[in-house]
Amino acid sequence: MPAKNPRINVVLDPPLYKNVQFLAEKDGVSLSTKVRDLLKDAMEIQEDIYLADIAEEREKSLGVNEILTHEDTWS
């Protein structure tokens, strides 16, 4: 019977493996679950960086007349 979720094989160097193993044991989860959670966190960080870059580019092209005050925004 095939696995429900897709799988990825990853080769880790020993120090990284030990660190992941330590974190998994500390949290009481499997290595697979810990790596999945760490990857999710990393993906969120990458998304935040990407969106911050977009916001920065838009801010550069924003004219002074287009800026809304806090009161204008929330009223």
N, CA, C, O and CB atoms as a CASP TS submission, in Angstrom:
PFRMAT TS
TARGET T0000
AUTHOR 0000-0000-0000
METHOD Language model
MODEL 1
PARENT N/A
ATOM      1  N   MET     1       0.843  -1.177   0.000  1.00  0.00           N
ATOM      2  CA  MET     1       0.000   0.000   0.000  1.00  0.00           C
ATOM      3  C   MET     1       0.890   1.241   0.000  1.00  0.00           C
ATOM      4  O   MET     1       1.760   1.370   0.861  1.00  0.00           O
ATOM      5  CB  MET     1      -0.960  -0.003   1.220  1.00  0.00           C
ATOM      6  N   PRO     2       0.688   2.160  -0.951  1.00  0.00           N
ATOM      7  CA  PRO     2       1.538   3.352  -1.030  1.00  0.00           C
ATOM      8  C   PRO     2       1.295   4.298   0.153  1.00  0.00           C
ATOM      9  O   PRO     2       0.223   4.305   0.758  1.00  0.00           O
ATOM     10  CB  PRO     2       1.287   4.091  -2.350  1.00  0.00           C
ATOM     11  N   ALA     3       2.314   5.088   0.458  1.00  0.00           N
ATOM     12  CA  ALA     3       2.209   6.066   1.544  1.00  0.00           C
ATOM     13  C   ALA     3       1.194   7.148   1.187  1.00  0.00           C
ATOM     14  O   ALA     3       1.050   7.525   0.024  1.00  0.00           O
ATOM     15  CB  ALA     3       3.586   6.699   1.841  1.00  0.00           C
ATOM     16  N   LYS     4       0.502   7.636   2.198  1.00  0.00           N
ATOM     17  CA  LYS     4      -0.506   8.670   2.002  1.00  0.00           C
ATOM     18  C   LYS     4       0.123   9.997   1.577  1.00  0.00           C
ATOM     19  O   LYS     4      -0.396  10.679   0.694  1.00  0.00           O
ATOM     20  CB  LYS     4      -1.316   8.862   3.279  1.00  0.00           C
ATOM     21  N   ASN     5       1.229  10.356   2.200  1.00  0.00           N
ATOM     22  CA  ASN     5       1.894  11.629   1.915  1.00  0.00           C
ATOM     23  C   ASN     5       3.181  11.399   1.125  1.00  0.00           C
ATOM     24  O   ASN     5       3.837  10.370   1.282  1.00  0.00           O
ATOM     25  CB  ASN     5       2.201  12.384   3.224  1.00  0.00           C
ATOM     26  N   PRO     6       3.539  12.366   0.271  1.00  0.00           N
ATOM     27  CA  PRO     6       4.810  12.248  -0.460  1.00  0.00           C
ATOM     28  C   PRO     6       5.990  12.226   0.514  1.00  0.00           C
ATOM     29  O   PRO     6       5.912  12.775   1.614  1.00  0.00           O
ATOM     30  CB  PRO     6       4.970  13.417  -1.467  1.00  0.00           C
ATOM     31  N   ARG     7       7.062  11.595   0.101  1.00  0.00           N
ATOM     32  CA  ARG     7       8.239  11.475   0.954  1.00  0.00           C
ATOM     33  C   ARG     7       9.472  12.010   0.238  1.00  0.00           C
ATOM     34  O   ARG     7       9.566  11.997  -0.990  1.00  0.00           O
ATOM     35  CB  ARG     7       8.456  10.014   1.374  1.00  0.00           C
ATOM     36  N   ILE     8      10.410  12.479   1.050  1.00  0.00           N
ATOM     37  CA  ILE     8      11.686  12.971   0.545  1.00  0.00           C
ATOM     38  C   ILE     8      12.781  12.324   1.386  1.00  0.00           C
ATOM     39  O   ILE     8      12.688  12.292   2.613  1.00  0.00           O
ATOM     40  CB  ILE     8      11.768  14.547   0.598  1.00  0.00           C
ATOM     41  N   ASN     9      13.801  11.817   0.738  1.00  0.00           N
ATOM     42  CA  ASN     9      14.968  11.311   1.448  1.00  0.00           C
ATOM     43  C   ASN     9      16.009  12.418   1.499  1.00  0.00           C
ATOM     44  O   ASN     9      16.316  13.044   0.484  1.00  0.00           O
ATOM     45  CB  ASN     9      15.540  10.029   0.763  1.00  0.00           C
ATOM     46  N   VAL    10      16.545  12.653   2.681  1.00  0.00           N
ATOM     47  CA  VAL    10      17.527  13.716   2.876  1.00  0.00           C
ATOM     48  C   VAL    10      18.741  13.131   3.580  1.00  0.00           C
ATOM     49  O   VAL    10      18.603  12.361   4.531  1.00  0.00           O
ATOM     50  CB  VAL    10      16.925  14.902   3.693  1.00  0.00           C
ATOM     51  N   VAL    11      19.916  13.492   3.120  1.00  0.00           N
ATOM     52  CA  VAL    11      21.149  13.059   3.764  1.00  0.00           C
ATOM     53  C   VAL    11      21.672  14.232   4.591  1.00  0.00           C
ATOM     54  O   VAL    11      21.877  15.329   4.073  1.00  0.00           O
ATOM     55  CB  VAL    11      22.216  12.576   2.709  1.00  0.00           C
ATOM     56  N   LEU    12      21.885  13.981   5.895  1.00  0.00           N
ATOM     57  CA  LEU    12      22.371  15.021   6.806  1.00  0.00           C
ATOM     58  C   LEU    12      23.772  14.682   7.268  1.00  0.00           C
ATOM     59  O   LEU    12      24.122  13.511   7.410  1.00  0.00           O
ATOM     60  CB  LEU    12      21.431  15.183   8.019  1.00  0.00           C
ATOM     61  N   ASP    13      24.573  15.709   7.503  1.00  0.00           N
ATOM     62  CA  ASP    13      25.873  15.443   8.100  1.00  0.00           C
ATOM     63  C   ASP    13      25.645  15.140   9.585  1.00  0.00           C
ATOM     64  O   ASP    13      24.638  15.563  10.152  1.00  0.00           O
ATOM     65  CB  ASP    13      26.860  16.660   7.902  1.00  0.00           C
ATOM     66  N   PRO    14      26.561  14.418  10.210  1.00  0.00           N
ATOM     67  CA  PRO    14      26.344  13.962  11.593  1.00  0.00           C
ATOM     68  C   PRO    14      25.989  15.065  12.599  1.00  0.00           C
ATOM     69  O   PRO    14      25.084  14.858  13.407  1.00  0.00           O
ATOM     70  CB  PRO    14      27.569  13.266  12.068  1.00  0.00           C
ATOM     71  N   PRO    15      26.659  16.227  12.589  1.00  0.00           N
ATOM     72  CA  PRO    15      26.283  17.248  13.575  1.00  0.00           C
ATOM     73  C   PRO    15      24.830  17.739  13.399  1.00  0.00           C
ATOM     74  O   PRO    15      24.123  17.948  14.384  1.00  0.00           O
ATOM     75  CB  PRO    15      27.241  18.435  13.474  1.00  0.00           C
ATOM     76  N   LEU    16      24.398  17.918  12.160  1.00  0.00           N
ATOM     77  CA  LEU    16      23.025  18.356  11.916  1.00  0.00           C
ATOM     78  C   LEU    16      22.037  17.276  12.346  1.00  0.00           C
ATOM     79  O   LEU    16      21.004  17.577  12.944  1.00  0.00           O
ATOM     80  CB  LEU    16      22.824  18.704  10.430  1.00  0.00           C
ATOM     81  N   TYR    17      22.351  16.033  12.043  1.00  0.00           N
ATOM     82  CA  TYR    17      21.504  14.920  12.451  1.00  0.00           C
ATOM     83  C   TYR    17      21.356  14.892  13.973  1.00  0.00           C
ATOM     84  O   TYR    17      20.251  14.734  14.492  1.00  0.00           O
ATOM     85  CB  TYR    17      22.082  13.587  11.942  1.00  0.00           C
ATOM     86  N   LYS    18      22.472  15.046  14.681  1.00  0.00           N
ATOM     87  CA  LYS    18      22.438  15.040  16.150  1.00  0.00           C
ATOM     88  C   LYS    18      21.561  16.173  16.681  1.00  0.00           C
ATOM     89  O   LYS    18      20.811  15.985  17.638  1.00  0.00           O
ATOM     90  CB  LYS    18      23.866  15.164  16.724  1.00  0.00           C
ATOM     91  N   ASN    19      21.658  17.350  16.058  1.00  0.00           N
ATOM     92  CA  ASN    19      20.847  18.488  16.489  1.00  0.00           C
ATOM     93  C   ASN    19      19.362  18.223  16.281  1.00  0.00           C
ATOM     94  O   ASN    19      18.546  18.512  17.157  1.00  0.00           O
ATOM     95  CB  ASN    19      21.261  19.748  15.736  1.00  0.00           C
ATOM     96  N   VAL    20      19.016  17.679  15.132  1.00  0.00           N
ATOM     97  CA  VAL    20      17.614  17.367  14.859  1.00  0.00           C
ATOM     98  C   VAL    20      17.136  16.273  15.815  1.00  0.00           C
ATOM     99  O   VAL    20      16.020  16.333  16.330  1.00  0.00           O
ATOM    100  CB  VAL    20      17.425  16.924  13.379  1.00  0.00           C
ATOM    101  N   GLN    21      17.971  15.297  16.043  1.00  0.00           N
ATOM    102  CA  GLN    21      17.628  14.215  16.965  1.00  0.00           C
ATOM    103  C   GLN    21      17.390  14.766  18.372  1.00  0.00           C
ATOM    104  O   GLN    21      16.440  14.364  19.043  1.00  0.00           O
ATOM    105  CB  GLN    21      18.745  13.151  16.989  1.00  0.00           C
ATOM    106  N   PHE    22      18.236  15.668  18.810  1.00  0.00           N
ATOM    107  CA  PHE    22      18.080  16.297  20.124  1.00  0.00           C
ATOM    108  C   PHE    22      16.748  17.039  20.207  1.00  0.00           C
ATOM    109  O   PHE    22      16.012  16.892  21.182  1.00  0.00           O
ATOM    110  CB  PHE    22      19.251  17.264  20.404  1.00  0.00           C
ATOM    111  N   LEU    23      16.441  17.837  19.185  1.00  0.00           N
ATOM    112  CA  LEU    23      15.192  18.599  19.194  1.00  0.00           C
ATOM    113  C   LEU    23      13.969  17.685  19.177  1.00  0.00           C
ATOM    114  O   LEU    23      12.982  17.952  19.861  1.00  0.00           O
ATOM    115  CB  LEU    23      15.145  19.545  18.001  1.00  0.00           C
ATOM    116  N   ALA    24      14.035  16.617  18.403  1.00  0.00           N
ATOM    117  CA  ALA    24      12.922  15.667  18.345  1.00  0.00           C
ATOM    118  C   ALA    24      12.706  15.005  19.705  1.00  0.00           C
ATOM    119  O   ALA    24      11.573  14.878  20.168  1.00  0.00           O
ATOM    120  CB  ALA    24      13.181  14.596  17.268  1.00  0.00           C
ATOM    121  N   GLU    25      13.791  14.589  20.335  1.00  0.00           N
ATOM    122  CA  GLU    25      13.677  13.956  21.645  1.00  0.00           C
ATOM    123  C   GLU    25      13.146  14.943  22.685  1.00  0.00           C
ATOM    124  O   GLU    25      12.323  14.587  23.529  1.00  0.00           O
ATOM    125  CB  GLU    25      15.037  13.399  22.090  1.00  0.00           C
ATOM    126  N   LYS    26      13.624  16.180  22.614  1.00  0.00           N
ATOM    127  CA  LYS    26      13.184  17.213  23.554  1.00  0.00           C
ATOM    128  C   LYS    26      11.685  17.451  23.436  1.00  0.00           C
ATOM    129  O   LYS    26      11.000  17.645  24.441  1.00  0.00           O
ATOM    130  CB  LYS    26      13.945  18.522  23.310  1.00  0.00           C
ATOM    131  N   ASP    27      11.175  17.434  22.197  1.00  0.00           N
ATOM    132  CA  ASP    27       9.750  17.686  21.956  1.00  0.00           C
ATOM    133  C   ASP    27       8.909  16.413  21.997  1.00  0.00           C
ATOM    134  O   ASP    27       7.682  16.473  21.917  1.00  0.00           O
ATOM    135  CB  ASP    27       9.569  18.365  20.617  1.00  0.00           C
ATOM    136  N   GLY    28       9.564  15.270  22.121  1.00  0.00           N
ATOM    137  CA  GLY    28       8.836  14.010  22.193  1.00  0.00           C
ATOM    138  C   GLY    28       8.153  13.625  20.891  1.00  0.00           C
ATOM    139  O   GLY    28       7.058  13.062  20.895  1.00  0.00           O
ATOM    140  N   VAL    29       8.816  13.937  19.764  1.00  0.00           N
ATOM    141  CA  VAL    29       8.256  13.603  18.455  1.00  0.00           C
ATOM    142  C   VAL    29       9.284  12.809  17.651  1.00  0.00           C
ATOM    143  O   VAL    29      10.452  12.717  18.028  1.00  0.00           O
ATOM    144  CB  VAL    29       7.832  14.888  17.687  1.00  0.00           C
ATOM    145  N   SER    30       8.827  12.239  16.539  1.00  0.00           N
ATOM    146  CA  SER    30       9.740  11.480  15.684  1.00  0.00           C
ATOM    147  C   SER    30      10.662  12.429  14.918  1.00  0.00           C
ATOM    148  O   SER    30      10.396  13.625  14.798  1.00  0.00           O
ATOM    149  CB  SER    30       8.947  10.590  14.700  1.00  0.00           C
ATOM    150  N   LEU    31      11.747  11.863  14.408  1.00  0.00           N
ATOM    151  CA  LEU    31      12.651  12.649  13.566  1.00  0.00           C
ATOM    152  C   LEU    31      11.913  13.215  12.356  1.00  0.00           C
ATOM    153  O   LEU    31      12.100  14.374  11.985  1.00  0.00           O
ATOM    154  CB  LEU    31      13.841  11.789  13.106  1.00  0.00           C
ATOM    155  N   SER    32      11.076  12.386  11.750  1.00  0.00           N
ATOM    156  CA  SER    32      10.325  12.814  10.570  1.00  0.00           C
ATOM    157  C   SER    32       9.438  14.008  10.889  1.00  0.00           C
ATOM    158  O   SER    32       9.400  14.978  10.132  1.00  0.00           O
ATOM    159  CB  SER    32       9.477  11.661  10.031  1.00  0.00           C
ATOM    160  N   THR    33       8.731  13.939  11.999  1.00  0.00           N
ATOM    161  CA  THR    33       7.846  15.038  12.397  1.00  0.00           C
ATOM    162  C   THR    33       8.639  16.300  12.681  1.00  0.00           C
ATOM    163  O   THR    33       8.230  17.393  12.291  1.00  0.00           O
ATOM    164  CB  THR    33       7.024  14.651  13.627  1.00  0.00           C
ATOM    165  N   LYS    34       9.774  16.156  13.359  1.00  0.00           N
ATOM    166  CA  LYS    34      10.588  17.330  13.692  1.00  0.00           C
ATOM    167  C   LYS    34      11.134  17.986  12.428  1.00  0.00           C
ATOM    168  O   LYS    34      11.103  19.210  12.299  1.00  0.00           O
ATOM    169  CB  LYS    34      11.746  16.936  14.624  1.00  0.00           C
ATOM    170  N   VAL    35      11.633  17.174  11.496  1.00  0.00           N
ATOM    171  CA  VAL    35      12.159  17.735  10.243  1.00  0.00           C
ATOM    172  C   VAL    35      11.037  18.419   9.470  1.00  0.00           C
ATOM    173  O   VAL    35      11.237  19.498   8.911  1.00  0.00           O
ATOM    174  CB  VAL    35      12.818  16.627   9.373  1.00  0.00           C
ATOM    175  N   ARG    36       9.851  17.796   9.434  1.00  0.00           N
ATOM    176  CA  ARG    36       8.709  18.409   8.754  1.00  0.00           C
ATOM    177  C   ARG    36       8.376  19.769   9.371  1.00  0.00           C
ATOM    178  O   ARG    36       8.154  20.744   8.652  1.00  0.00           O
ATOM    179  CB  ARG    36       7.481  17.480   8.820  1.00  0.00           C
ATOM    180  N   ASP    37       8.341  19.830  10.707  1.00  0.00           N
ATOM    181  CA  ASP    37       8.008  21.081  11.384  1.00  0.00           C
ATOM    182  C   ASP    37       9.070  22.151  11.155  1.00  0.00           C
ATOM    183  O   ASP    37       8.748  23.321  10.950  1.00  0.00           O
ATOM    184  CB  ASP    37       7.834  20.839  12.873  1.00  0.00           C
ATOM    185  N   LEU    38      10.333  21.744  11.193  1.00  0.00           N
ATOM    186  CA  LEU    38      11.414  22.696  10.919  1.00  0.00           C
ATOM    187  C   LEU    38      11.328  23.218   9.490  1.00  0.00           C
ATOM    188  O   LEU    38      11.562  24.402   9.246  1.00  0.00           O
ATOM    189  CB  LEU    38      12.784  22.040  11.160  1.00  0.00           C
ATOM    190  N   LEU    39      10.996  22.347   8.548  1.00  0.00           N
ATOM    191  CA  LEU    39      10.863  22.755   7.158  1.00  0.00           C
ATOM    192  C   LEU    39       9.688  23.724   6.987  1.00  0.00           C
ATOM    193  O   LEU    39       9.789  24.703   6.247  1.00  0.00           O
ATOM    194  CB  LEU    39      10.679  21.523   6.255  1.00  0.00           C
ATOM    195  N   LYS    40       8.579  23.449   7.670  1.00  0.00           N
ATOM    196  CA  LYS    40       7.445  24.377   7.619  1.00  0.00           C
ATOM    197  C   LYS    40       7.847  25.755   8.131  1.00  0.00           C
ATOM    198  O   LYS    40       7.503  26.771   7.528  1.00  0.00           O
ATOM    199  CB  LYS    40       6.266  23.833   8.441  1.00  0.00           C
ATOM    200  N   ASP    41       8.587  25.788   9.259  1.00  0.00           N
ATOM    201  CA  ASP    41       9.055  27.058   9.813  1.00  0.00           C
ATOM    202  C   ASP    41       9.950  27.794   8.822  1.00  0.00           C
ATOM    203  O   ASP    41       9.826  29.005   8.636  1.00  0.00           O
ATOM    204  CB  ASP    41       9.807  26.822  11.125  1.00  0.00           C
ATOM    205  N   ALA    42      10.848  27.052   8.194  1.00  0.00           N
ATOM    206  CA  ALA    42      11.759  27.656   7.220  1.00  0.00           C
ATOM    207  C   ALA    42      10.989  28.212   6.019  1.00  0.00           C
ATOM    208  O   ALA    42      11.325  29.277   5.502  1.00  0.00           O
ATOM    209  CB  ALA    42      12.798  26.624   6.751  1.00  0.00           C
ATOM    210  N   MET    43       9.961  27.489   5.581  1.00  0.00           N
ATOM    211  CA  MET    43       9.157  27.962   4.446  1.00  0.00           C
ATOM    212  C   MET    43       8.414  29.251   4.815  1.00  0.00           C
ATOM    213  O   MET    43       8.302  30.153   3.985  1.00  0.00           O
ATOM    214  CB  MET    43       8.149  26.869   4.000  1.00  0.00           C
ATOM    215  N   GLU    44       7.910  29.347   6.034  1.00  0.00           N
ATOM    216  CA  GLU    44       7.238  30.571   6.473  1.00  0.00           C
ATOM    217  C   GLU    44       8.210  31.742   6.520  1.00  0.00           C
ATOM    218  O   GLU    44       7.862  32.858   6.134  1.00  0.00           O
ATOM    219  CB  GLU    44       6.597  30.367   7.848  1.00  0.00           C
ATOM    220  N   ILE    45       9.419  31.492   6.987  1.00  0.00           N
ATOM    221  CA  ILE    45      10.437  32.539   7.025  1.00  0.00           C
ATOM    222  C   ILE    45      10.764  33.007   5.612  1.00  0.00           C
ATOM    223  O   ILE    45      10.863  34.208   5.364  1.00  0.00           O
ATOM    224  CB  ILE    45      11.711  32.036   7.733  1.00  0.00           C
ATOM    225  N   GLN    46      10.934  32.068   4.684  1.00  0.00           N
ATOM    226  CA  GLN    46      11.229  32.429   3.293  1.00  0.00           C
ATOM    227  C   GLN    46      10.080  33.232   2.681  1.00  0.00           C
ATOM    228  O   GLN    46      10.310  34.181   1.932  1.00  0.00           O
ATOM    229  CB  GLN    46      11.495  31.164   2.453  1.00  0.00           C
ATOM    230  N   GLU    47       8.846  32.847   3.003  1.00  0.00           N
ATOM    231  CA  GLU    47       7.688  33.586   2.502  1.00  0.00           C
ATOM    232  C   GLU    47       7.691  35.010   3.065  1.00  0.00           C
ATOM    233  O   GLU    47       7.427  35.964   2.334  1.00  0.00           O
ATOM    234  CB  GLU    47       6.370  32.857   2.874  1.00  0.00           C
ATOM    235  N   ASP    48       7.987  35.156   4.351  1.00  0.00           N
ATOM    236  CA  ASP    48       8.048  36.487   4.962  1.00  0.00           C
ATOM    237  C   ASP    48       9.106  37.358   4.291  1.00  0.00           C
ATOM    238  O   ASP    48       8.875  38.541   4.037  1.00  0.00           O
ATOM    239  CB  ASP    48       8.341  36.370   6.461  1.00  0.00           C
ATOM    240  N   ILE    49      10.262  36.773   4.006  1.00  0.00           N
ATOM    241  CA  ILE    49      11.342  37.517   3.336  1.00  0.00           C
ATOM    242  C   ILE    49      10.890  37.953   1.952  1.00  0.00           C
ATOM    243  O   ILE    49      11.111  39.098   1.557  1.00  0.00           O
ATOM    244  CB  ILE    49      12.629  36.657   3.234  1.00  0.00           C
ATOM    245  N   TYR    50      10.259  37.049   1.215  1.00  0.00           N
ATOM    246  CA  TYR    50       9.779  37.353  -0.134  1.00  0.00           C
ATOM    247  C   TYR    50       8.751  38.478  -0.096  1.00  0.00           C
ATOM    248  O   TYR    50       8.834  39.419  -0.885  1.00  0.00           O
ATOM    249  CB  TYR    50       9.171  36.099  -0.788  1.00  0.00           C
ATOM    250  N   LEU    51       7.785  38.391   0.812  1.00  0.00           N
ATOM    251  CA  LEU    51       6.749  39.419   0.901  1.00  0.00           C
ATOM    252  C   LEU    51       7.316  40.750   1.383  1.00  0.00           C
ATOM    253  O   LEU    51       6.848  41.806   0.958  1.00  0.00           O
ATOM    254  CB  LEU    51       5.634  38.963   1.833  1.00  0.00           C
ATOM    255  N   ALA    52       8.320  40.716   2.267  1.00  0.00           N
ATOM    256  CA  ALA    52       8.969  41.951   2.714  1.00  0.00           C
ATOM    257  C   ALA    52       9.686  42.624   1.553  1.00  0.00           C
ATOM    258  O   ALA    52       9.678  43.850   1.446  1.00  0.00           O
ATOM    259  CB  ALA    52       9.962  41.662   3.858  1.00  0.00           C
ATOM    260  N   ASP    53      10.309  41.828   0.677  1.00  0.00           N
ATOM    261  CA  ASP    53      10.970  42.391  -0.506  1.00  0.00           C
ATOM    262  C   ASP    53       9.961  43.071  -1.428  1.00  0.00           C
ATOM    263  O   ASP    53      10.229  44.147  -1.963  1.00  0.00           O
ATOM    264  CB  ASP    53      11.724  41.292  -1.274  1.00  0.00           C
ATOM    265  N   ILE    54       8.805  42.443  -1.609  1.00  0.00           N
ATOM    266  CA  ILE    54       7.748  43.043  -2.435  1.00  0.00           C
ATOM    267  C   ILE    54       7.282  44.352  -1.807  1.00  0.00           C
ATOM    268  O   ILE    54       7.135  45.358  -2.500  1.00  0.00           O
ATOM    269  CB  ILE    54       6.549  42.065  -2.601  1.00  0.00           C
ATOM    270  N   ALA    55       7.051  44.341  -0.500  1.00  0.00           N
ATOM    271  CA  ALA    55       6.593  45.542   0.197  1.00  0.00           C
ATOM    272  C   ALA    55       7.618  46.663   0.087  1.00  0.00           C
ATOM    273  O   ALA    55       7.253  47.825  -0.089  1.00  0.00           O
ATOM    274  CB  ALA    55       6.311  45.231   1.668  1.00  0.00           C
ATOM    275  N   GLU    56       8.891  46.319   0.191  1.00  0.00           N
ATOM    276  CA  GLU    56       9.954  47.320   0.091  1.00  0.00           C
ATOM    277  C   GLU    56       9.975  47.956  -1.297  1.00  0.00           C
ATOM    278  O   GLU    56      10.122  49.172  -1.426  1.00  0.00           O
ATOM    279  CB  GLU    56      11.320  46.686   0.404  1.00  0.00           C
ATOM    280  N   GLU    57       9.828  47.138  -2.327  1.00  0.00           N
ATOM    281  CA  GLU    57       9.789  47.667  -3.690  1.00  0.00           C
ATOM    282  C   GLU    57       8.582  48.580  -3.897  1.00  0.00           C
ATOM    283  O   GLU    57       8.701  49.633  -4.523  1.00  0.00           O
ATOM    284  CB  GLU    57       9.758  46.519  -4.705  1.00  0.00           C
ATOM    285  N   ARG    58       7.434  48.187  -3.380  1.00  0.00           N
ATOM    286  CA  ARG    58       6.227  49.017  -3.506  1.00  0.00           C
ATOM    287  C   ARG    58       6.385  50.322  -2.731  1.00  0.00           C
ATOM    288  O   ARG    58       5.922  51.373  -3.173  1.00  0.00           O
ATOM    289  CB  ARG    58       4.986  48.250  -3.002  1.00  0.00           C
ATOM    290  N   GLU    59       7.035  50.248  -1.582  1.00  0.00           N
ATOM    291  CA  GLU    59       7.239  51.443  -0.765  1.00  0.00           C
ATOM    292  C   GLU    59       8.110  52.464  -1.497  1.00  0.00           C
ATOM    293  O   GLU    59       7.886  53.670  -1.384  1.00  0.00           O
ATOM    294  CB  GLU    59       7.880  51.069   0.579  1.00  0.00           C
ATOM    295  N   LYS    60       9.090  51.986  -2.237  1.00  0.00           N
ATOM    296  CA  LYS    60       9.973  52.879  -2.987  1.00  0.00           C
ATOM    297  C   LYS    60       9.210  53.674  -4.039  1.00  0.00           C
ATOM    298  O   LYS    60       9.550  54.822  -4.325  1.00  0.00           O
ATOM    299  CB  LYS    60      11.087  52.080  -3.651  1.00  0.00           C
ATOM    300  N   SER    61       8.177  53.060  -4.615  1.00  0.00           N
ATOM    301  CA  SER    61       7.433  53.732  -5.687  1.00  0.00           C
ATOM    302  C   SER    61       6.204  54.484  -5.168  1.00  0.00           C
ATOM    303  O   SER    61       5.451  55.060  -5.952  1.00  0.00           O
ATOM    304  CB  SER    61       7.002  52.715  -6.734  1.00  0.00           C
ATOM    305  N   LEU    62       6.003  54.478  -3.849  1.00  0.00           N
ATOM    306  CA  LEU    62       4.841  55.114  -3.257  1.00  0.00           C
ATOM    307  C   LEU    62       5.034  56.624  -3.196  1.00  0.00           C
ATOM    308  O   LEU    62       6.027  57.108  -2.654  1.00  0.00           O
ATOM    309  CB  LEU    62       4.574  54.551  -1.860  1.00  0.00           C
ATOM    310  N   GLY    63       4.090  57.356  -3.749  1.00  0.00           N
ATOM    311  CA  GLY    63       4.147  58.816  -3.712  1.00  0.00           C
ATOM    312  C   GLY    63       3.664  59.347  -2.378  1.00  0.00           C
ATOM    313  O   GLY    63       2.863  58.703  -1.699  1.00  0.00           O
ATOM    314  N   VAL    64       4.150  60.524  -2.000  1.00  0.00           N
ATOM    315  CA  VAL    64       3.785  61.133  -0.721  1.00  0.00           C
ATOM    316  C   VAL    64       2.278  61.331  -0.629  1.00  0.00           C
ATOM    317  O   VAL    64       1.705  61.178   0.450  1.00  0.00           O
ATOM    318  CB  VAL    64       4.509  62.476  -0.538  1.00  0.00           C
ATOM    319  N   ASN    65       1.628  61.667  -1.730  1.00  0.00           N
ATOM    320  CA  ASN    65       0.188  61.900  -1.728  1.00  0.00           C
ATOM    321  C   ASN    65      -0.614  60.611  -1.551  1.00  0.00           C
ATOM    322  O   ASN    65      -1.805  60.665  -1.243  1.00  0.00           O
ATOM    323  CB  ASN    65      -0.222  62.581  -3.014  1.00  0.00           C
ATOM    324  N   GLU    66       0.010  59.477  -1.737  1.00  0.00           N
ATOM    325  CA  GLU    66      -0.686  58.194  -1.630  1.00  0.00           C
ATOM    326  C   GLU    66      -0.636  57.600  -0.223  1.00  0.00           C
ATOM    327  O   GLU    66      -1.320  56.615   0.056  1.00  0.00           O
ATOM    328  CB  GLU    66      -0.093  57.212  -2.610  1.00  0.00           C
ATOM    329  N   ILE    67       0.158  58.181   0.654  1.00  0.00           N
ATOM    330  CA  ILE    67       0.336  57.636   1.994  1.00  0.00           C
ATOM    331  C   ILE    67      -0.868  57.988   2.855  1.00  0.00           C
ATOM    332  O   ILE    67      -1.301  59.139   2.893  1.00  0.00           O
ATOM    333  CB  ILE    67       1.637  58.166   2.635  1.00  0.00           C
ATOM    334  N   LEU    68      -1.408  56.980   3.548  1.00  0.00           N
ATOM    335  CA  LEU    68      -2.541  57.187   4.443  1.00  0.00           C
ATOM    336  C   LEU    68      -2.046  57.266   5.883  1.00  0.00           C
ATOM    337  O   LEU    68      -1.117  56.558   6.270  1.00  0.00           O
ATOM    338  CB  LEU    68      -3.586  56.053   4.285  1.00  0.00           C
ATOM    339  N   THR    69      -2.673  58.131   6.666  1.00  0.00           N
ATOM    340  CA  THR    69      -2.344  58.201   8.084  1.00  0.00           C
ATOM    341  C   THR    69      -2.981  57.016   8.798  1.00  0.00           C
ATOM    342  O   THR    69      -3.817  56.310   8.233  1.00  0.00           O
ATOM    343  CB  THR    69      -2.823  59.546   8.705  1.00  0.00           C
ATOM    344  N   HIS    70      -2.579  56.810  10.032  1.00  0.00           N
ATOM    345  CA  HIS    70      -3.176  55.735  10.825  1.00  0.00           C
ATOM    346  C   HIS    70      -4.674  55.967  10.961  1.00  0.00           C
ATOM    347  O   HIS    70      -5.466  55.033  10.828  1.00  0.00           O
ATOM    348  CB  HIS    70      -2.513  55.643  12.222  1.00  0.00           C
ATOM    349  N   GLU    71      -5.058  57.193  11.222  1.00  0.00           N
ATOM    350  CA  GLU    71      -6.481  57.518  11.381  1.00  0.00           C
ATOM    351  C   GLU    71      -7.252  57.263  10.100  1.00  0.00           C
ATOM    352  O   GLU    71      -8.347  56.702  10.144  1.00  0.00           O
ATOM    353  CB  GLU    71      -6.653  58.975  11.806  1.00  0.00           C
ATOM    354  N   ASP    72      -6.700  57.666   8.950  1.00  0.00           N
ATOM    355  CA  ASP    72      -7.366  57.421   7.664  1.00  0.00           C
ATOM    356  C   ASP    72      -7.550  55.926   7.409  1.00  0.00           C
ATOM    357  O   ASP    72      -8.581  55.491   6.895  1.00  0.00           O
ATOM    358  CB  ASP    72      -6.561  58.052   6.518  1.00  0.00           C
ATOM    359  N   THR    73      -6.560  55.171   7.769  1.00  0.00           N
ATOM    360  CA  THR    73      -6.597  53.740   7.518  1.00  0.00           C
ATOM    361  C   THR    73      -7.651  53.031   8.365  1.00  0.00           C
ATOM    362  O   THR    73      -8.376  52.177   7.855  1.00  0.00           O
ATOM    363  CB  THR    73      -5.239  53.139   7.781  1.00  0.00           C
ATOM    364  N   TRP    74      -7.744  53.369   9.633  1.00  0.00           N
ATOM    365  CA  TRP    74      -8.585  52.645  10.569  1.00  0.00           C
ATOM    366  C   TRP    74      -9.930  53.301  10.850  1.00  0.00           C
ATOM    367  O   TRP    74     -10.689  52.803  11.681  1.00  0.00           O
ATOM    368  CB  TRP    74      -7.861  52.476  11.838  1.00  0.00           C
ATOM    369  N   SER    75     -10.242  54.398  10.182  1.00  0.00           N
ATOM    370  CA  SER    75     -11.568  55.017  10.438  1.00  0.00           C
ATOM    371  C   SER    75     -12.559  54.681   9.338  1.00  0.00           C
ATOM    372  O   SER    75     -13.710  55.113   9.391  1.00  0.00           O
ATOM    373  CB  SER    75     -11.440  56.549  10.560  1.00  0.00           C
TER
END
